[in-house]
Amino acid sequence: MKVRRYQLGVLLIVVLAALIAVNGLALWGDQFALWVDNAMQLSAGVTAVVCGLLVGRRMRGAQRWWRVLFALGMAGWSCGQVFWSWYQLVEGEGLPSPSLADVGYLTFPGFALAGLFVLARARERPDGKRWLPQQWNAHFGAALVLDGLVVTGSMFILIWAAALGGLVKSTGPDALTWAVAIAYPLTDLVLVVVAVLLVVFDRVDRPYRANLLLLAAGIVALACSDAIFAYLVSIGAESMKPWADAGFVLGPLLIAYALLATPSRRANENQTVPVDWWRLALPYVPVAAVAMLISAQLLFGQGPDAIEVSVGVIVIFLVLARQLLSLLDNRLLLRRVYEGQQLLEHQAFHDPLTELANRTLFAERLDRAIAAGSAAGGSLVLIFVDLDDFKEVNDQFGHGGGDVVLHAVGQRLLGCVRSSDTVARLGGDEFAILLEGVVDAPQSVADRIRGTLRRPFAVHGTQVAVRASMGLVVLDPDEPLVTSDVLLGRADTSMYAGKRLGKDTTVVYRPSTDGPPDFITFLRRAKGGVPDGFTMEFQPIVRLGDDAPVAVEALSRWTAPDGTQIPPHSFVSAAEGAGLGAEMDALALDMACREVSAAELDLTVHVNVCASRLGTSELEESITAALARYEVPADRLVVEITETVPVLDLAAGADAIRRIQGLGVRVALDDFGAGYSSLTWLHALPVDLIKLDRALTTGVRPDRDVALCRSLVSLGEELGFTVVAEGIETAEQAALLGRAGCGLAQGYLFGRPGPLSALRLAVTP
């Protein structure tokens, strides 16, 4: 049935139930009530026959034949009802049995039983595909057997108490009457048990379960009225009230609904099947009915007989066995859930190829080890392993052969460390090893790893040699603010230093006075302030012709604790590599604006920032904060974009420059001609100034230098930017720039970098 027809069907059942109840009152006399009762029974039976034949014509295969079988059964039942009505209404017999009516009635169980078995074999779905039943296992099969036995035993007790027991114990008016009377409960018992077991065993394709449930309900309704009829016949009763015939009306009607019901196609065959509560609860419905039956018998002093007690005890033990099996199933289910969770957790934190820890798990353990080592002063060693020239293995043997080598490398690395240590594959041909606790000779571990990797690997019958470069870092417990990223960065830097030395080497990380790592430590310790030894020097930018200073460029300087002057490119690059470039930019902006404001110089100040921060909100916030904090006019600040990294998205870079210019700040392109900049940059980026790299103004080829500078100056005039020449050290270079038309210059010729107070003495009014 379509979903929209269910409401009409339920309404019809409710109306018929109300009509049966009213008719049972016999308000217009017993004879009229008898006529209405027989008419309703016959109408329901004929309706079922018509529905089965009409719908069966449109079906095919098993879906046609089970409907035809039920229609034939209901046709025999309806013929029996015709004879029954004749005997009752015309000849005036109360309960005409045995008679020709019994022949018609008893044809229904045979056809119905055959129809149920045909429906059970209807495995084809409406979309033409085969529905796959649940996977059976030993526990599932045992549960179905126990459910079937429980249902069978409970139904036997109910039918025995309702009719079968009385019929067996009585002889009835004669042998034929007794045999006909007992045939009804016996056939009903078989039909009801088969229908219920089909529901419990899930033996009907899910799209057709509605048909089975409606059929089962109709069969149960017929069985209830049959039981009452058999009991009345066995005791020699002469009439049967219309109320007792309710099953003969509602049963055929429910069967008609079952014959009409046609499942709709599923929109998604992979959709989740809801829990079948019928299947779960149905085995226990007869048990509950038996419990209520025995309670009523004990309450009214008519205790159960020996048959009921014996079968009841068996049913109780079957129910207990079923519950024990359910407990076992639940335990197994919980174990599977736990194992599934463990598997998912393992997959989330381990590399699927090598089964080693992945980057996430390694970083987590490294952070935990750093925290524990810093708190207790413990030892920690990190080894970064990168296979040398591994691309050649992939090129020669394919990625499958490369995977074989990677898995073997992982196993060998595990054999070089303790069980408490962690070996991880970070990705590609990169591995990392974490050694915790007391590590006497970290270098010996690295040597052992290099030695074991030098043994050839077997790939597709060929011996393959693998070499590895390693970086080794030992944690200093007294060093503050160290993170896993910092240690991995140091190990990675040491490893690449080994590759530059010739590969197949181990480089131990050691902080040095001239190296970037020390500056990183001081920068972190400053926590937003000025690191120890960090200062700002300034170099003038002058107007060619009168050498009058028009601006100064702020240059970062750092002096190591031992007094060594560290080159700016070293500690700035280190800060960039450690992810502290934004802090460096903010520090430079703040110090430059503070010193210019304190000196009260009416000069523009140039501050360098990395191109990678262009467009970030942090840079724009740092600019705004520095200008506001020291009350420096925005037009006196020029942000110089350095070329340590290229601007990959020129459109986004242009938008970022416009936002900075919107603050009133000008933007310059530094070291033009030496890095990633090109004419494309000049065309795409709306900068206010470009600063020519000293390589363009060395004077080695004066004629060409003049031509190039003149072209760039002319281009600047056309595009609206100013040109500043850097690295001017001689008067000849200055004269060359003058001939090229360049108006601004910077270099040692006009002043070396120094403190702003010293520079101020050289400023021309």
N, C-alpha and C positions, 0 to 999 in steps of 0.2 A: 504494500500500500504506500502511496505517496504520503509524505509527512503531513500535508494539508488535510488528508482524509482521516487522520487519527482522531481528531476532535469529533467528527461526525460519527465515527465508529463507537467511541466511548459514550457519546450521547445516546446512541441507539441501545447500547447495553443497559445504560441507566434507566431508560424509558421502559425497556422490556422487564427489567428487574422490578420496577415499580408496578408495572401491569400485572406481573405474576403475584406480587404481594397483595394487590387489591383483589385480584381474581380468587386468591386463596381464601378471602373472607366470605366468598359466595354471597355477596349482597343481593344478587338477583336470582338466587336459588342454586342448588347443587347442579341441576341439569345444565343450566346456562354456563356455569363455571366449567363444567366438564367439556362442553362444546368449545369454549374459548381456549381451554387448555390443550385440547387435541389439535385445534386449528393452529395455534402457535407452534406446537411441536412439528407438525407437518410442514408449515411454512419455513421454519428454520432448516429442516432437512432438505427441502427442495432448493432453497437458496444456496446451500452448500454445494449441491449437485450442479446447479447452473454456473456458479462461480468457478468450480473446478474445471468444467468442460470449456467455458469461454476463455479462461486464462490459459489453460493447457494448449489450446489451439495455437496461441501466439508464442509458445515456448518450444524448445527443442531438447532432445536428449533426456537426461535424468530429470530436468526441471519440468518437462512435460509429463513424464510417466508417473512421478509420485503424485501429481495433481489428478491424473486420470484414475489412479488406483483409489485415492481417497474419494473422488467423485463416484466411482462405482460402489465403494463401501457405503457412502451416504445414500446412494440410490437404493441399495438393498434395505438400508435402515428405514428410508422413507416408505418403501413398499410395505415393510413390516408395520409402520405407523398407520398406513391406510387400512390394513387388516385390523389392527388394534382399534382404530377409531370406529370401524364397522361393528366390531363385536361390542364395543362399549355403548355407542350412540344409537345403533339400530337394533341390535339384539339384546341390549341391556345387560351385558355381562360386566361385572365389576373389574376383575383382574383375569382376563381371558388368557390363561397360560396353563399348560402348553397349548399352542395354536399355531396357525400359519404365520402369525405375527412374529413368533420367536425365530422362525426360519429367516425372515428378513432381517431382524435385529442382529442375529448371530453371524450374518455374512459380513457385517462391518469389521469385526476384529481381524479377520483374515486379510481383507484388503488393506486395512489401516496398518497392520504389522508389515506387510510388504511395502507399503508406501513409505513407512519410516526408514526401512533399510535402504530403499532407493534414494531417499533424501540424504541419508548418511553418506552415500557414495557420490553426492553432487559436489565434486571438488572444483568445478570450473567456475571462475568468477564471471561477472557480467561483461568484463572487458576482454574475455576470451583467454586469459592467462590462468595458470594453475595456481591455486593458493597452497602454500607450503605449510603444513601443520607444525606445531611445536616440536622441538627436538625432544625425543623421549630418552630418558635415562632410567636407571634401576629405581631410584627413589620416586620419580614421577610415575612410572608404571605401577609401583607398589601402592602409591597413594590413590591412583584411579581404581585399582582393584578393591582397596579397602572402602573407598567411597561407594563403589557399586554394591559391595556386600552390606554396608550400612543402610543404603537406600532399599535394597531388596528385603532385608530383614525387617526394617521399620514398616514398609508398605505391607508386608505379609501380616504383621501384627495388627495393623489398622483394618485390613480387609477381613482378617480372621475374626476380630472383635465385632466388626460391623455386620457381616453376613456369613462368611465362610464357616466360621466355627459353629454357628447355629445350624447351618445346613448340614454340616458333617454329622452333628450330634442327633439331628432329627431325621425321621424317615419320610416326613411329608405325607400328603394324601395318598400318593402312589409313587412308584419308582420313576416313571417318566417325568412327573412333575418335579421330583427331587433332582433328577439329572438336569433338566432344563434350568431349574433355579440355580444350581451350583455352577452351571456353565458361565453365567454372567460374571460372578466375582472372579472366577479363575481366568477368564479371558481379559477382564479388566486389569487384574493383577499383572498379567504378562505385558499388556499394552502400556500401563502406567510405568512399570519398572523399566521397560525398554526406552520410553520417551525420556524419563528422568535420567537414565544412565547416558543417553546420547547427549543431554545437556551437560551432565557432569564430566563426561569423557571428552567434551569439546570435539566431537566427531562430525560436526556439521560446519561447513565453511562459514566463516564469520558473516559474510554478506547475507546468508540465509538463516541466521540464528533466529531472527524474528519469526520466520515461518515455523521453526521448530518449537519455540516458546508458545506461540498461539495454538499449535496443534496439541502440545502437552497440556495446556490449560483446558482446551476443549475435551480431551480424553479424560482428564481428571473430573471435569464436571459431569460427563456421561457416567463415569464410574461411580460417582457419589449417588446419583439417582438409581443406577443399576443395583447398587448395594441395598438401597432401601427397598427396591422392588423385590429383589431376591429374598430378603428377610420376610417381607409381607407374604410372599407366596409360600415360603417354608412353614409359616405358622398358620396358613390357611385363611389369611385375611381376604376380604371381599372387595375392598376399595383402596384407592391411593389418592391422597389429597394433592391438589394442584401445587402446593408448596414443594412437595417432594419431587415433583416433575420439573423443577426449575433447571436441573442439569440437562434434561432432554430438550430444553429450549435454548439455553445459553451455550451448551456444548456444541451443537451444530453451527450456531452463529459464530463462535470463536474459530471453528474449523473453516468456515466460509471466509473469515478474515485472513486466516493463514493461506488459503488458496489464492486470495486476491493479492497478497503482499508480494511485491516485486522489488528487489533491492536496486538502489541507484548506483551509478558508477562512482567510484572514489575519485575525488579530484587529485589526490596525491597518494600513490600506492605505498609511499614510504612513511605516511603519517603514523603517529603513535597510536596503537590500538588501546582504547581505554580498558580499565579493569572490568572484567566480566563478573559482576557481583552475583548474578544468577548462578554461575558455575561454582562460586565459592560457598554460597549460602545454601543452595538447594539440597546437598546431602544431609544437612542438619534440620531442614524443615520437617521431614517425616519423623525425625527423632524427637523434635519438640512436640509434634502431634501425639506421638506415642506417650510421652511424659504426661501430657494433659489428659489423655485417655485413661491411663492407669491411675492418675490422681483422682479423676472423676469416679472411677470404679471403686476405689478405696473410700472415697467420701460418701458414696451412697450404699456402701456395704456389699457391693458386688465385685469382690476382688478378682484379679486376673486369674485365668485358669492355668493349668500346668504348661500348656503349649505357649501361651503368651509369656509366662515367666522364663521358660527355657530359651525361647528365641530372644527375649529381652536381655537376658544375661549375655548371650552371644553378641548382641548389638553393643552392649556396654563395653565389652572387651575390645570389640572392633573399633569403637570410638576412641578408647584409650590408646590402642595401637596407632590409630591415625594421628592423635595428638603427639605421641612420642616421635612419630616420623616427621611431623611439622616442626617440632623442636630441633630435630637433627637437621632438617632442611634450613631452618633459620640460622643454626650455627654454621653450616656450610656457606650460607649466603653472606653472613658477616665476615667469614674468613675470606671469601672472594672479594668482598668490598674492600677489606683491609689490604689484601694483596694488590688489588687494582689501584688503591691510593698509593701504596708503596711504589708500584710500577710507574705511575704518573709522576710522582716526586722524583724518582730516579731519572726518568726521561727529561724532566725539566732542568735537572742540575748536572747532567752528564752528557758527554759527547756521544752521539749514536754510533760513530764509526769505531772509536777506540775504547769506549766505555770508561774513559777517564773523566775526571771532573771538567766541567766546561768553565767558561769565563765567569759566569755569574757565581757559581759555587766557589771558584778559586778566589774571586774578589771578596766574597763574604768571609771565607776562612782567613784570608790575608788581613782584612780589617780586624777580625777578632784576635788574630795573633799579634798585630801591632798594638792593640789596646792592652792585651795581657802582658806583652813584653815591656811596654812603657810603664805600666803600673808596678811590675815586679822586677824590672831590670833584667828580663830574660833575654835569651839570644834568639835571633831570627835571621835566616839566610834565604835570599830569593835568587833563583837561577833562571835566566831567560834563555831558551834554546831555540835557535832558528836553523833549519836545515839549509845547507849551502847548495845552490843550483838545483833545487828540487824540481824546477820546471823542466829540466832535461829528462827526469824520470817520467813525468807525465807525458812529455812529447814522445818518448821512446816506447813506453808500455801502455799509454792511455791512462785515463783516470782510474780505471779499475786496478791496474798495476800500482799506481800511486797510492791508492787506498790500502793495498796490501802492505806496502812499505810503511805507511803512516801507522797502521795498526801494530805492526811489528816493532816500530820505534817506541810506541807507547808501552808495550810490554817490556821492552828492554829498560826503559827508564824506570819502570816500577821495580825492576830487579836491582837497580842501583841505589835505592833509598830504603829507609825503614818503613814499616807498616804504618807508623804514626805520621809520616810525612805525606804531603799532597802533591800529586802529579796531575797536571791539567793540560788539555789541548785548547789553546786560546783561539785557534782558527787557522785554516790553511796548513802551513808547515811550521807553525809556531807553537812551542810548548813552554810551560812554566813549572817550576818545582819550588815548593815551599818546605823548608827544613826548620822545624821548631825544636825548642829545648836546647840541650847541650850539643853543640856541633864543634868538635875539636878542630877539624881541618876542613873547612868548606872547599878549599881548593882541591883537596883529594877527591871529594865527591865529583867535582867537575871533571877531574882527570879520569875518574872511573867511568863517567858517562861518555866522555870522548873516546875512551878505549873501547867500550862495548859497542858504540855506534860504528867504529871502524871495521868491525867484522862484517863481511858481505851479507847482504840480504838476498834471499832466493825469490825471484819474481818470474813466474812462467818458465821455470827451468833455467833461468839465467841469473848469475851472481851480479848483484848491483852494489856498488860502493856508495856509502852515504857519509857525508861530513857535516859537521854542525859548528856554528859560531855561537858562543855563549857569553852572556853578561851576568856577572855575579855581584850581588849587593848584600852587605851585612848591615843590619839595623843598628843605629846608635840609640840606645834607650834614652839618652839625655837630649836628643834632638826633638824639639817640640813641633807640633802641627804637621806631623808626617802622616800621609794617607797612602792607601794602596795605589792610587794613581801616581803619586810621587815616586814610590819605590819601583813600580813597573816602568815608569819613564826613565829612571836612572838605569835599570837593568837593560832596557831597550837601547839607551844611548851607549852603554858599555858594549852591548852586543854588536851594534853597528860600527863602533870603533874597532872591534876585532875584525869585522869584515874588511874594513879599510886597511888593516894590517896584513891581510892576505888570506882570511877565512880559516876555518878549522882551528880557531883559537878561543881562549877564555880570557876575558878582560875583567878584572876586579875593579869595581867602582871605588875611587878614593877621592874625597873632597880635597881640592887644592886651593891655594891662595889666589891663583890667577884664573880659577875656573868659575863658571856660572853657578854651580850648586850652592856655594857659600852665600851668594847674593840672594838666592831664593830663600834661604833660611832667615836672613836678616829682614827680607821683605815681609815674610810671614810674621816674624816676631813684632814688626812695627804695628800690625793690626790696623792699617789705615793711616798711620802716621809716617814720619820720615825715617827710613832705615838708617842705622848707624853708618857713617861714612858717606852718605848720599848727599850730594850738593848739586846746585844748578849753576852753570856758567853761561855767559852770553857772548855772542859775537855780533858785531855791527853789520848792518846792510846799508851801504852808502849810495849816494847819488853820484854817478860819474860826472866828472867835470869839476866839481868843487869838493868832492869827497865828503860831503855833509851826511852824517848818519840820519837815516829816515826810519830805521827799524832795528830791532835786535832779534837774533834767533836764540831761544833757550836750548841749551845742550846739557843732557844728563851726564853726571860724573859720579863715580863711586870709587872710594879708596878702601881697600881691604884692611882688616884689623892690623896687619903687619906693615901697613904703609904703602903697599903696592897699588899703583894706579891701574885699575882694570879697564881695558878698552870698552867703550860703550857697546860696540856690536856684540861683545861676549855676554855681558850681563843682560842686555836687552833681549837677545835671542834666547837666553836661558829662561827669562821670564815668559816670553812667548811660548816656549816649549812646555813650560810647567803650567800653562793655562792662566798666567797672572798678567797677561798683556793689558787687560782692562784696568787693573790696579796701577800698572806703570803709567798708563795714559792719564788716569785721574791724578796721580801723584805729580806728574810733570806739569799738568795744567794748573794745579793748585799752587805749586811752588813758583811757577813763572808769574802768575797773576799777583801773588803775594809780594814778590820782590819788586816787580815793576810798580805796583801801587805804593809800596813803602818808599821807593826811590823817587817817587813823584816825577818820573820822566815822561815827557810828552812824546813818546815814541811808540810805534806799533811793535808788538811782541809776537814772534812766530814760535809755535809749539808743535812738535812732531807727534803724530798719532799713526797707528798702524792701519793699513787699508782694510784689514779683516774686521775692524770694529766699525767701519763705516756703515751707517744705517742702524746701529744698535741704540736702544734707548739709553743704555748706560753712558755712552759717549756724549749724547746730547744733554743728559742730566748733569754730567761732570762739567761740561762747558758752562751751562747755565748757573750751576752752583758756584763755580770759581769766579765768574764775573760778578755775581751778586754778593758773594762773601767779601770781596776786596774792592767792590765798587769801581771796577774797571769798565770803561765804555766798550760796548761790543765791537765798535768799528776799529778798536785798537788791538784786536786779537785776530791773528791769522793761523788757521789750523793747516799744518802741512801734512799731506798724505804721503807716508813713506811706502816704498815698494817691496817690503819683505815678502808679501804675498800678492798675487794678482787680484784685481776686481773682476770676478767671474760674471756677475750680472751687472752690465753697464747701466741698464735702465734703472735698476734698483739703486745703484750707486749714485746716479744722477739725481734721483728723488731725495736721497739722503743728503747730498750736497745742498740741494735747494732748501731743505729743512734747516740745515745749519746756517745758510745764508739768511733764512727767514729770521734767525735770532739776531741778525746784524753783524755776524762774524763772516770774514772772508776765508776762502779755501784756496790753498796752493797745492800744486802737484810737484813733489820734491824729486830731485835726482832724475829729471827727465832725460831720457836717452841712455840710461845705464841699466834700468831694470825691466819691468814688464810693460812700461808705458809705450805708447805708439801714437801715431796720428789718429788712430781710431779713438783712443782715449780723449784726445783733444777735441775730437768732433762730438763725442757722446757725453763727456763730463763737463758741466758748466762751471769750471774753476775760474777764479779771479786772477791767479798768478801761476806761472810755471817757473821752476828753478832748474836751469840747465846744469847738468852734471859737469864736473871739472874735466871729464874726458873730451868734451866738445870745445874746450877753450884752452887747451894746453899750449897752443902755438906751435905744434910740431909741423903742421901743414897750414901756415898762416892764411894762404889764399883760400884754401877750402874752408878753414874755420870762419873766416869773414863771410864767405858766401852762405854757409850754413846758418850762422847767427843772424845775418841780415834776413834770410828767408823766414826764420822763426819769429823775429821781431815783427816783420811784415804780417805774418800769419796772425800773431797776437793782436795787432792793430785791427785786423779784419774781424777776428772772432771775439774781441773784447777782453783780452787778458793781458797782464803785464809780464814781462820777461825779466828774470833776475839771474845773473851769471854767478856760479859758485866756483870756489877754488882758485881765485885770482891771487897770485903770489908775486907777480912781477909787473913793472910798469909797461912792458911790451904787451902783456896780455890785456891790460887795461886799455892801452891805445887801440889794440885790435878790436875790442868791444866797442870803443867809441866810434871807430870807422864803420862798424856794423849797425850802429844806431841803437845799441842797447843802453838803457839809461840807469840801471841799477846793478850793483855787483856786491859780492861778499867774498872774503878771503883774508889770508894772512897779510896781504899788502895793506889792508885797511885796519887790521886789528886782530890780534889773537883772542881766542875765547878766554874769558876770565870772569871774576866776580863783577857784579853790576856796579859796585861802588868804584872799582878801578876803571871800568869802561866809561863811566860818567865823566871822568876827568878828561877823556879824549873827545868828548862830544863837541862838535862845532856849533856854536849858537846860531 
